[in-house]
Amino acid sequence: MANYIYGIDIGGTTVKMGLFDAEGEMLDKWEIVTRKEDQGSQILPDIAQSIKEKNEEKGIATEDILGIGMGVPGPVTEDGVVLKCANLGWGILSVAEEVQKLTGVATVKVGNDANVAALGEQWKGGGRGFNSIVMVTLGTGVGGGIVMNGKIVTGSRGAAGEIGHITLNLNETRVCGCGKKGCLEQYASATGVMRAARERVANTDQPSMLRDYDEITGKEIFDAYKAGDAMATEVVEEFAEYLGLGLANVAQVMDPEAFVIGGGLSKNGPVVAEITRNCYEKHVMFALKEKEFRLAELGNDAGMYGAVRMVLV
């Protein structure tokens, strides 16, 4: 009887790998290096080899494996074809088909890493108990994933859920990494929040705890905000205003039951969800008010859990 599932999250530096049972309990986890040389040609063979070694270690036969789920950092179609993954050196590649050949496992499911992480949080993390969630990750950029009725929303080109590139400021002159201007990512990412704080320190005489730091981080900004620092309050309120507005726009298209906030900035605690909810309520239409706002719970394991869930659904 097939009792095991491999959940795999491919990152630009390491591949996170987990062995799970059919109930979604993690039995083991480990990492291997992501070898990106030669257009990433060794990444999938390395994963297959690591699975083979784990099978031998645990006494697992190929027929004992229910499936393999994988998250990759790029657009992925519903049939497991990566359209382009610049971070790994891949062009168009049928990841599902290739992994089937390399491992002998018939069921291989592949999704965009942010979407897969959202599915993991919906299943076992901050979004559990809800069938439909939108997850937003606040890190170097702003990522997103949409789960509706327990399934990932992929889109026609595998690029659904790019919440960070909703345009919110038509007067912005700086260019976002996506090539546009005025994207949510420019204001609600950790990068954007830190830039806003540094600019206030450099361009104003306003007293602030933030002036005491050689390098201002998201944690220091939120610590100063919690302490009542006026400059930090301005920075955090601007961040929340943009994020609340962006999520209000998303709600008016997707109408999820809940929002789950993850990424580095979410580690500053419940205040992140609270201030975002307050700004969301100001900007959203009446019928979509009073949504749940939760913090992500699975951390770096979310992608592995989501990958397993893809196999099960």
C-alpha positions in Angstrom: 0.0 0.0 0.0 1.3 3.5 -0.9 1.9 5.2 2.4 4.5 7.8 1.8 4.7 11.2 0.1 7.7 13.4 -0.7 7.2 17.1 -0.3 9.9 19.2 -2.0 10.5 23.0 -2.0 13.2 24.1 -4.6 14.9 27.3 -3.6 17.7 29.2 -5.2 20.3 28.0 -2.6 18.9 24.8 -1.2 16.2 22.2 -1.9 14.1 21.5 1.2 12.9 17.9 1.2 10.4 16.2 3.5 9.1 12.6 3.9 5.5 12.5 5.0 2.9 9.8 5.7 -0.5 9.7 3.9 -2.0 11.7 6.8 0.3 14.6 6.2 2.6 14.0 9.2 6.2 14.9 8.6 8.5 11.9 9.3 11.8 13.4 8.2 13.2 16.5 6.6 16.6 17.5 5.1 18.2 19.8 2.6 20.4 19.4 -0.4 22.3 22.1 -2.3 20.6 23.6 -5.4 23.2 23.2 -8.1 22.4 25.9 -10.7 25.3 25.4 -13.0 24.7 24.2 -16.6 21.2 25.8 -16.6 20.2 23.9 -13.6 20.5 20.5 -15.4 21.5 18.7 -12.2 18.7 19.9 -9.9 16.1 17.3 -10.7 18.6 14.4 -10.9 20.0 15.4 -7.5 16.5 15.4 -6.1 15.8 12.0 -7.5 19.1 10.7 -6.1 18.3 12.0 -2.7 14.9 10.4 -2.8 16.5 7.1 -3.8 18.9 7.4 -0.8 16.1 8.1 1.6 14.1 5.1 0.3 17.1 2.9 0.9 17.6 4.4 4.4 14.0 3.9 5.4 13.3 0.6 3.5 10.7 2.2 1.2 10.0 0.7 -2.2 8.9 2.8 -5.2 5.4 1.2 -5.0 5.1 2.5 -1.4 5.2 6.1 -2.6 1.9 7.7 -3.1 3.4 10.7 -4.9 5.9 13.5 -5.1 4.9 17.2 -4.7 7.2 20.0 -5.7 7.2 23.8 -5.4 9.5 25.8 -7.8 10.3 29.5 -8.0 8.5 30.3 -11.2 5.3 30.1 -13.2 4.0 26.5 -13.5 1.0 25.3 -15.5 -1.5 22.8 -14.0 0.2 19.9 -15.8 3.6 20.6 -14.2 5.3 22.5 -16.9 7.6 25.3 -15.8 7.4 28.1 -18.3 10.5 29.9 -17.2 12.5 29.8 -14.0 15.4 32.3 -14.3 16.6 31.7 -10.7 17.3 28.1 -11.5 18.4 28.5 -15.1 15.4 26.7 -16.6 13.4 27.6 -19.7 10.3 25.6 -20.6 10.6 22.3 -18.7 8.1 19.6 -17.9 9.2 19.1 -14.4 6.5 16.6 -13.6 7.3 14.4 -16.5 11.1 14.5 -15.9 10.7 13.6 -12.2 8.4 10.7 -13.1 11.1 9.3 -15.4 13.9 9.8 -12.8 12.1 8.3 -9.9 9.6 5.8 -11.3 6.9 7.5 -9.3 3.7 7.9 -11.4 2.1 10.8 -9.5 4.2 14.0 -9.5 2.5 17.4 -8.8 4.3 20.7 -9.4 3.3 24.2 -8.5 4.7 27.7 -8.0 6.5 27.9 -4.7 4.4 30.8 -3.3 1.1 29.1 -4.2 2.3 25.8 -2.8 3.3 27.5 0.5 -0.2 29.1 0.6 -1.7 25.6 0.2 0.5 24.3 3.1 -0.7 27.1 5.3 -4.3 26.5 4.4 -4.0 22.9 5.2 -1.8 22.7 8.3 -0.9 26.3 9.2 -2.4 29.7 9.8 -5.2 29.2 7.3 -6.4 25.8 8.6 -10.1 25.7 9.1 -10.7 27.7 5.9 -11.3 26.4 2.4 -10.4 29.6 0.7 -7.5 31.9 1.6 -5.1 34.4 0.2 -1.6 34.3 1.5 0.8 37.3 1.2 4.5 36.9 2.1 6.3 40.0 3.1 10.0 39.5 2.6 12.6 41.0 0.2 9.6 41.3 -2.1 5.9 40.7 -1.7 4.7 37.2 -2.8 1.3 35.8 -2.9 -0.7 32.6 -3.2 -4.4 31.9 -3.7 -6.2 28.8 -2.5 -9.9 28.5 -3.5 -12.0 25.6 -2.3 -8.9 23.8 -1.1 -7.1 24.1 -4.5 -4.4 26.4 -5.8 -5.5 29.0 -8.3 -2.9 28.7 -11.0 -4.0 30.9 -13.8 -3.6 30.4 -17.6 0.1 30.9 -17.5 0.8 29.7 -14.0 1.3 33.3 -12.7 -1.8 33.9 -10.7 -1.3 35.3 -7.2 1.3 38.0 -8.1 -0.1 40.2 -5.4 3.1 42.2 -5.0 2.7 43.7 -8.4 -0.7 45.3 -8.0 -0.2 48.9 -9.0 -1.2 51.2 -6.1 0.6 54.5 -6.8 0.4 56.1 -10.3 2.8 58.9 -9.2 5.7 56.7 -8.3 8.9 57.4 -10.2 11.0 54.5 -9.0 10.9 51.3 -11.0 9.9 48.0 -9.4 11.9 44.9 -10.1 9.1 43.8 -12.4 9.6 46.8 -14.6 6.5 48.7 -13.5 6.2 51.6 -11.1 4.1 52.0 -7.9 3.7 48.2 -7.1 2.6 47.0 -3.7 6.0 45.4 -3.3 7.7 48.8 -3.3 5.9 49.8 -0.1 4.9 46.6 1.8 8.0 44.4 1.5 10.7 44.4 4.1 12.9 46.1 1.6 10.3 48.9 1.0 9.7 49.4 4.8 13.4 49.7 5.5 13.9 52.1 2.6 11.1 54.3 3.8 12.7 54.4 7.3 16.2 55.2 6.0 14.8 58.0 3.8 13.0 59.6 6.8 16.2 59.4 8.9 18.3 61.0 6.1 15.8 63.7 5.0 14.2 64.9 8.2 15.3 66.2 11.6 12.5 64.3 13.3 13.8 62.7 16.6 13.5 58.9 16.6 14.9 55.7 18.1 15.7 54.7 14.5 18.6 57.1 14.5 20.4 55.0 17.1 20.8 52.0 14.7 23.7 51.7 12.2 21.5 49.5 10.0 17.7 49.8 10.3 15.9 46.4 10.0 12.2 45.5 9.9 12.4 44.3 13.5 13.9 47.6 14.7 11.2 49.5 12.9 8.4 47.5 14.5 10.1 47.5 17.9 10.2 51.3 17.7 6.6 51.4 16.6 5.5 49.3 19.5 7.4 51.7 21.8 5.4 54.7 20.4 8.2 56.2 18.3 6.6 58.8 16.0 8.8 58.2 13.0 8.4 54.5 13.1 4.7 54.9 13.5 4.6 56.9 10.2 6.6 54.2 8.4 4.4 51.4 9.7 1.2 53.2 9.1 2.2 53.8 5.5 3.2 50.2 5.1 -0.2 49.0 6.5 -2.1 51.5 4.4 -0.7 50.1 1.1 -1.0 46.5 2.2 -4.6 47.0 3.4 -5.5 48.7 0.1 -3.8 46.0 -1.9 -5.6 43.2 -0.1 -8.9 45.0 -0.4 -8.4 45.0 -4.1 -7.6 41.3 -4.0 -10.7 40.5 -1.9 -12.9 42.3 -4.4 -11.8 39.8 -7.0 -11.3 36.6 -5.0 -13.5 37.0 -1.9 -11.4 34.6 0.4 -12.5 33.6 3.8 -9.2 34.7 5.3 -5.8 36.3 4.7 -2.6 34.7 5.9 0.4 36.9 6.3 3.9 35.4 6.2 7.4 36.3 5.4 10.0 38.1 7.5 7.8 41.0 8.5 5.2 38.7 9.9 7.6 37.7 12.6 7.0 41.0 14.3 3.9 39.5 15.8 0.1 39.9 15.8 0.4 43.7 15.4 1.2 43.2 11.7 -2.1 41.4 11.1 -4.0 43.9 13.3 -2.9 47.1 11.6 -3.3 45.5 8.1 -6.9 44.5 9.0 -7.7 48.0 10.2 -6.5 49.5 6.9 -8.2 46.8 4.9 -11.5 47.6 6.5 -11.2 51.3 5.4 -10.7 50.4 1.8 -12.9 47.4 1.1 -16.5 47.3 0.0 -19.2 46.6 2.7 -20.0 43.1 1.6 -16.3 42.0 2.1 -15.6 43.5 5.5 -14.7 41.4 8.6 -12.4 38.9 7.0 -10.1 36.9 9.2 -6.4 38.0 9.2 -4.0 35.4 10.5 -0.2 35.0 10.7 1.5 32.1 8.9 2.7 29.3 11.2 4.7 26.8 9.2 7.7 29.0 8.4 10.2 27.4 5.9 8.2 24.1 6.0 5.1 25.6 4.4 6.3 24.7 0.9 6.9 21.1 1.8 3.4 20.7 3.4 1.8 22.3 0.4 3.6 20.1 -2.0 2.3 17.0 -0.1 -1.2 18.5 -0.1 -1.1 18.8 -3.9 -0.6 15.0 -4.1 -3.5 14.3 -1.8 -6.0 16.6 -3.5 
